Amino acid sequence: MSAHAQPHRLQPAKLLRSKWTAAVPLNKEKHFIVTALSAPEAPGTQVDAVTMEAVLTGRSLTLRWRELNDPAQWLQGWR
């Protein structure tokens, strides 16, 4: 298994309700679910940001969806 895995080819339309693990958990928040997608102000464009909810605390955070491609921050699925 390679130390440098290929980046995920995420599709914004399939992000809703997807599960993620924080690579470096803060405040014991490790597992997250995407609860909302935010479209940019320009009509007809794709998803700009996602809102994620921590399973443990229910705290929400919003980030640009492309940040999920960074394995130093996020791992797809719950691990």
URBELWO-V252878 format. One record per helix or strand of 2 or more residues. SS is the DSSP state (hx for helix, st for strand). FROM is the first residue (numbers start at 1). TO is the last residue. If there is no record, write none. Layout:
ss=[SS | SS]
from=[FROM | FROM]
to=[TO | TO]
This chain:
ss=[hx | st | st | st | st | hx | st]
from=[12 | 19 | 29 | 47 | 60 | 65 | 74]
to=[14 | 26 | 39 | 54 | 64 | 69 | 76]
